[in-house]
Amino acid sequence: MQPYLFPYLGYFQLLHAADKFVLLDDVQFITRGWINRNRILVAGREHLFTVPLEQASQNKLIHQVQLQPGDHARRKLIRTIEQAYRKAPYFAACFPLLEQILLRPSSLNVTDIVQESLLAVAQYLGWKPQLSRSSALPKAPGLVGADRIAAICTHLRADEYLNMEGGGHLYSAAHLARHEVQLRLLRPWLPPYPQAAPVFVPGLSIIDVLMHNSPAWIRQTLMQAQVL
């Protein structure tokens, strides 16, 4: 999967279901995507937050994009999160974790901060995923699509490739099968939970989930996603 910063619960269900999880960071950066931004609740309404990047462009690969120098914008985001969630039941438990991640040095690239955030959230929830980056894995140059996925699976000695159900159309099961890899799909489970909004808003950043739910409850939801 492409590296997403503080992604929604379904991303973590995929991370939890996979034996090995590869951050696909040697593909084209997507502007206005989910790599460096997501949604939280502010005053009961959806709010799109962004971690600024330095000269981000679709002419660059994801791992080539750096955080914007300085931490002024990230400190402002921290204050926004604090003001939005300071009355949430699990604010005291998880806010320091978010603060630590967002104040990492700006010399990091966007994959660095995403990887650190995924590991930190997983550790808070009680497990340690096996994470690697596609940019660090050996493979023939110029591979795209299913050929790239097959090469990564071959290197990791994987016989199954798991993706989100909504992304199943991107890859051919028959094509992967020729590389002795079975395509599996994950159907996420996004149950409603008590939330500071008049009407429940699904699919928000994991930040919202962390603030309103216990680690035990979140761990239980991770195991409810269905692998097809």
MOZIQUI-V33462 format. One record per residue. N is the residue number from 0. RES is the residue in three letters. SS is DSSP state (H for helix, E for strand, C for the rest). PSI is psi in whole degrees, -180 to 180 (* if undefined). D_CENTER is the distance of its C-alpha to the mean C-alpha in whole Angstrom. Layout:
# MOZIQUI-V33462
[[N,RES,SS,PSI,D_CENTER] [N,RES,SS,PSI,D_CENTER]]
This chain:
# MOZIQUI-V33462
[[0,MET,C,149,8] [1,GLN,C,149,8] [2,PRO,C,122,6] [3,TYR,C,136,4] [4,LEU,C,124,5] [5,PHE,C,58,6] [6,PRO,C,180,4] [7,TYR,E,172,7] [8,LEU,H,-38,9] [9,GLY,H,-36,9] [10,TYR,H,-42,6] [11,PHE,H,-30,7] [12,GLN,H,-38,10] [13,LEU,H,-44,9] [14,LEU,H,-41,8] [15,HIS,H,-35,12] [16,ALA,H,-23,14] [17,ALA,C,141,13] [18,ASP,C,-40,16] [19,LYS,C,135,14] [20,PHE,E,125,11] [21,VAL,E,125,11] [22,LEU,E,114,9] [23,LEU,C,85,11] [24,ASP,C,9,12] [25,ASP,C,36,16] [26,VAL,C,171,16] [27,GLN,E,132,17] [28,PHE,C,139,15] [29,ILE,C,115,14] [30,THR,C,148,16] [31,ARG,C,28,15] [32,GLY,C,-151,12] [33,TRP,C,9,9] [34,ILE,C,-43,8] [35,ASN,C,21,10] [36,ARG,E,162,10] [37,ASN,E,-169,10] [38,ARG,E,137,13] [39,ILE,E,-178,15] [40,LEU,E,130,18] [41,VAL,E,119,21] [42,ALA,C,38,24] [43,GLY,C,6,23] [44,ARG,E,154,22] [45,GLU,E,138,19] [46,HIS,E,125,18] [47,LEU,E,119,16] [48,PHE,E,153,15] [49,THR,E,136,14] [50,VAL,C,113,14] [51,PRO,C,142,17] [52,LEU,E,160,17] [53,GLU,E,114,20] [54,GLN,C,46,22] [55,ALA,C,138,18] [56,SER,C,149,20] [57,GLN,C,-2,19] [58,ASN,C,-1,22] [59,LYS,C,157,20] [60,LEU,E,158,17] [61,ILE,H,-46,14] [62,HIS,H,-6,15] [63,GLN,H,-6,18] [64,VAL,C,124,17] [65,GLN,E,158,17] [66,LEU,E,150,17] [67,GLN,C,134,20] [68,PRO,C,148,23] [69,GLY,C,163,23] [70,ASP,C,16,21] [71,HIS,H,-48,23] [72,ALA,H,-36,21] [73,ARG,H,-34,18] [74,ARG,H,-37,21] [75,LYS,H,-39,22] [76,LEU,H,-41,18] [77,ILE,H,-42,19] [78,ARG,H,-38,22] [79,THR,H,-44,20] [80,ILE,H,-43,18] [81,GLU,H,-46,21] [82,GLN,H,-35,23] [83,ALA,H,-32,21] [84,TYR,H,7,21] [85,ARG,C,-21,23] [86,LYS,C,0,25] [87,ALA,C,150,22] [88,PRO,C,-27,23] [89,TYR,C,22,21] [90,PHE,H,-49,20] [91,ALA,H,-31,23] [92,ALA,H,-39,20] [93,CYS,H,-15,17] [94,PHE,H,-43,18] [95,PRO,H,-35,19] [96,LEU,H,-46,16] [97,LEU,H,-41,14] [98,GLU,H,-43,17] [99,GLN,H,-42,17] [100,ILE,H,-46,14] [101,LEU,H,-18,15] [102,LEU,C,18,18] [103,ARG,C,156,17] [104,PRO,C,144,20] [105,SER,C,-4,19] [106,SER,C,-12,20] [107,LEU,C,151,17] [108,ASN,E,175,15] [109,VAL,H,-30,12] [110,THR,H,-38,10] [111,ASP,H,-52,12] [112,ILE,H,-33,11] [113,VAL,H,-46,7] [114,GLN,H,-44,8] [115,GLU,H,-39,11] [116,SER,H,-41,8] [117,LEU,H,-44,7] [118,LEU,H,-40,10] [119,ALA,H,-43,12] [120,VAL,H,-43,10] [121,ALA,H,-43,11] [122,GLN,H,-41,14] [123,TYR,H,-34,15] [124,LEU,H,-6,15] [125,GLY,C,20,17] [126,TRP,C,163,16] [127,LYS,C,104,15] [128,PRO,C,158,13] [129,GLN,C,106,14] [130,LEU,E,139,12] [131,SER,E,173,13] [132,ARG,E,138,13] [133,SER,H,-29,15] [134,SER,H,-19,17] [135,ALA,H,-2,18] [136,LEU,C,137,19] [137,PRO,C,133,23] [138,LYS,C,158,24] [139,ALA,C,142,26] [140,PRO,C,151,26] [141,GLY,C,1,25] [142,LEU,C,140,23] [143,VAL,C,164,21] [144,GLY,H,-135,20] [145,ALA,H,-30,21] [146,ASP,H,-39,23] [147,ARG,H,-46,20] [148,ILE,H,-43,18] [149,ALA,H,-40,22] [150,ALA,H,-40,22] [151,ILE,H,-44,19] [152,CYS,H,-41,20] [153,THR,H,-44,23] [154,HIS,H,-38,23] [155,LEU,C,2,21] [156,ARG,C,41,23] [157,ALA,C,139,21] [158,ASP,C,0,23] [159,GLU,E,143,20] [160,TYR,E,122,17] [161,LEU,E,127,15] [162,ASN,E,169,13] [163,MET,E,149,12] [164,GLU,H,-38,16] [165,GLY,H,-17,16] [166,GLY,H,8,15] [167,GLY,H,-29,18] [168,HIS,H,-12,20] [169,LEU,H,-21,19] [170,TYR,C,146,20] [171,SER,C,122,24] [172,ALA,H,-38,24] [173,ALA,H,-40,28] [174,HIS,H,-47,27] [175,LEU,H,-35,24] [176,ALA,H,-31,27] [177,ARG,C,-20,29] [178,HIS,C,14,27] [179,GLU,C,39,27] [180,VAL,C,128,24] [181,GLN,E,132,23] [182,LEU,E,124,21] [183,ARG,E,151,19] [184,LEU,E,143,17] [185,LEU,E,127,15] [186,ARG,E,109,16] [187,PRO,C,158,14] [188,TRP,C,116,16] [189,LEU,C,78,15] [190,PRO,C,150,18] [191,PRO,C,155,20] [192,TYR,C,162,20] [193,PRO,C,128,23] [194,GLN,C,150,21] [195,ALA,C,61,23] [196,ALA,C,148,24] [197,PRO,C,-34,27] [198,VAL,C,135,25] [199,PHE,C,133,22] [200,VAL,C,109,19] [201,PRO,C,163,16] [202,GLY,C,18,12] [203,LEU,C,171,12] [204,SER,E,153,9] [205,ILE,H,-21,9] [206,ILE,H,-45,11] [207,ASP,H,-40,14] [208,VAL,H,-45,14] [209,LEU,H,-40,14] [210,MET,H,-29,17] [211,HIS,H,-5,19] [212,ASN,C,152,19] [213,SER,C,154,20] [214,PRO,H,-37,18] [215,ALA,H,-43,20] [216,TRP,H,-43,19] [217,ILE,H,-42,15] [218,ARG,H,-40,16] [219,GLN,H,-41,19] [220,THR,H,-31,16] [221,LEU,H,-33,14] [222,MET,C,-3,17] [223,GLN,C,-10,18] [224,ALA,C,145,16] [225,GLN,E,125,18] [226,VAL,E,121,18] [227,LEU,C,*,21]]
